[in-house]
């Protein structure tokens, strides 16, 4: 296909309008029917500024990984299927250990431990499974082979400063640069503390001692503290930490899980704005501090709308690059998983989430971000019909565009101050209907070529799209 990018002013006023009839719900009824009425005409315009490219921050494509004992035994990354999966995925960055369990991680035994009487909901999971291992040796082997980045979550609950320093030296001696260290996981929750960090004052005392000692060994390492996203401005935990300066960044966890109905879908599709609003609120409390979103997820049930909402939220991390420095999706193989594992056949497959993640990762990971502005028909006041982002990759302009409607949408593309003719191709991951949540072979190409005689790309209904443009 060939089309011509007109001047910016021309494309600001000219759109190719959708020709199908005003949208109603899908033919089937029930909670997964498309919940929004659409206007008669749908359109989207993406304006690209190709003059100011910036490197993509691949740390925003990071992942969490838990190894459920029921699937992989109790050896974590040491399990051969876990090894095989990570070698197939070749992640750009991983968080280690995983979530709450990092608060109980004994790096010397590679297991879990508690050594006080502080009561948490996790006591039995720690005390009743002394044989469980996280699989650091396997993780080390994978890191040697794949050289992914690691966000380390430190155990300030139970490690003293000396043990903490020995852990850092051990990791660095094994080839881990240890550039990023979180000082605990969600210790703003009382259920994730220990006696030594039983309140915010004790946490600050302990975390500051760890950071000071670790920084003396590794001055280049950056340290973050976990902060509360609810009532971010007034939360007592945040209010106490904002007065301190021993840390370099703040860690945020944001799980946006909603019901599979019109209200839930609206909230899920609004997750992009929710992330931006949360970030701005925390900037007002912690000005100048980079934000590490080391756990995030979006869901409104197991359906295509969840997948589109998740993909749109992922793309928004790149729309609003500052102050997000790190982001780790939650997670590879549990809790809105990217990967499904069949224990009987030992076969991994991609979920719809996993397919969407891979489409965006393939487009962005080794690219340069091109400043992009999207004007699109609004479905609701809080979100548009189409989200899109342009990048430069291997001499081509790549556009990732997400159509959140159940109708086709024409996407007009303009390059600022450039009217040259260019060729484009469109490949799409399109869902059959709102109930659709397919799985794919892990090595499959999930994109299908969309043929069209239209002068502009036509985004299929309920789709994630990759548009390749050959620059002249």
Beta strands, then each sheet from edge to edge (+ up, - down):
strand 1: 2-4
strand 2: 43-55
strand 3: 62-63
strand 4: 93-96
strand 5: 105-106
strand 6: 111-112
strand 7: 149-154
strand 8: 180-183
strand 9: 222-226
strand 10: 249-257
strand 11: 290-299
strand 12: 324-329
strand 13: 339-342
strand 14: 347-350
strand 15: 368-376
strand 16: 378-380
strand 17: 383-384
strand 18: 386-393
strand 19: 396-403
strand 20: 409-415
strand 21: 421-430
strand 22: 440-441
strand 23: 448-449
strand 24: 457-459
strand 25: 463-470
sheet 1: 1+ 21- 23+
sheet 2: 1+ 21- 25+ 19- 18+ 15- 2+ 20+ 24-
sheet 3: 3+ 12+ 11+ 10+ 9+ 8+ 7+ 4+
sheet 4: 5+ 6-
sheet 5: 13+ 14- 22+
sheet 6: 16+ 17-
end
